Amino acid sequence: MLIGTAANWRRNLRPGTPVRIRLRGKDIQAVPEIVADGLQAAALYRTILTHNPTHGRFAGTALEPDGGVNLTDLRRALSNGTAVVRLRRAAAAAARFERILSPNHGSCDV
């Protein structure tokens, strides 16, 4: 789930610490990630604005005719405190992390 916001509630989130959210009437555990980096936020904001163009009025940014995010507007929004909160189901995040650490994922000589 992606949430574009400049609201202060996001400052209560701790990366890697699960939170309880209600999704489609069910309580689930999700792991938050705050994304405020320009290029990563641009990719995520493209998804947000594609599904909810009205959000752009609140964030002060919009999609360009080519479908990309207006980077000048997005940089301004990010500098004014806007960020993307990415929530992943806790089980999915844990499984992804376990795949990265699994011995079959690849090896690294140290």
N, C-alpha and C positions, 0 to 999 in steps of 0.2 A: 504494500500500500504506500502511495506517495502523497505527502501533504506539503504543499507550499505555504509557508507562514512567516510572518514577522512577529507573531505574538510571543509574549514572554513565557508561556507555559512550556515551550520546548526546552527552555533552559533547565527545567527540572529533570529532563531525561539524561540518563547516563549511558554512554555507548556500552553495549554488551550486557547491560542489566535489563532483564525482561520486564515488561510492563503488561498489565491486563488491559485488553481493549474489547469492545463489543463489536462484532462483525456479523452482520446479517442475523442478529438476534442471539448470537452465541458468544460467550466469553472465551477468549483465547489469549495465550501468552505470545507476545511479540517482542522482538529485539529491535530497539531503535538505533538508527544511524543518522547523525546530523550531517548534511552535505551543504557546505557553503563555498566550495571550490568552484570557480567559474566554469571550467570545461565540463566537469562532472555534473554540476547543477544545470548547465545548459541542456545536456542530454536528458536529464530527468524532467526539466521544465517543459521540454518539447512534448513529452508524454502527458504531463499535467494539462498543458494548454490545449492539446489535441482533444482530450476528453472533457475539459471544462474551460472553454475559451473565456468565460466571464471572469474567471480567477485572474486573468491578466490585468483587468481594470484595477483590482485590489493590489496586485503586486507591481503594477506600473510597467508591465512588459507584455509583448504579444508575439505571435508568430509572424515571420516574414512570408511573402508570397511563395518562396521556395520551401516553406515548411520548417525552416530553422528558427530558433529563438533570436530575437533582436538582442545581440550581445551587449550593445551599449546600454540599453535599458536594463538588462539583467545585471550587469556590473553595478549599475546605480542602485538597483533594488538590493543586491547582496551587501553593498556598502552601507545601506540604510537598515540592515538587520534581517533581511529576508533570508530564509534558508529552506532547504527541502528536508523534511523528516521522512526517512524511508523506514517502514516497519516491515519486518519479516517474521513469519511465524517462528516461534522459538525452536520447535522441532526441526524445521527446515534449515534454520541457521546453524543449529548444532550438527545436523547431518552434513551440511556443506563443509563445516570446519573439520569434521571427522574425515571426510574424503580427502581434504588437503593434507591431513596428517597421516593418512593411511600409508603403510609400507608399499602398497601396490600403486600409489599415486605417482611415484617417481622417486629418484634418490638424489641425494646431494652429498658430495664428499666435502667434509670440513677439515 
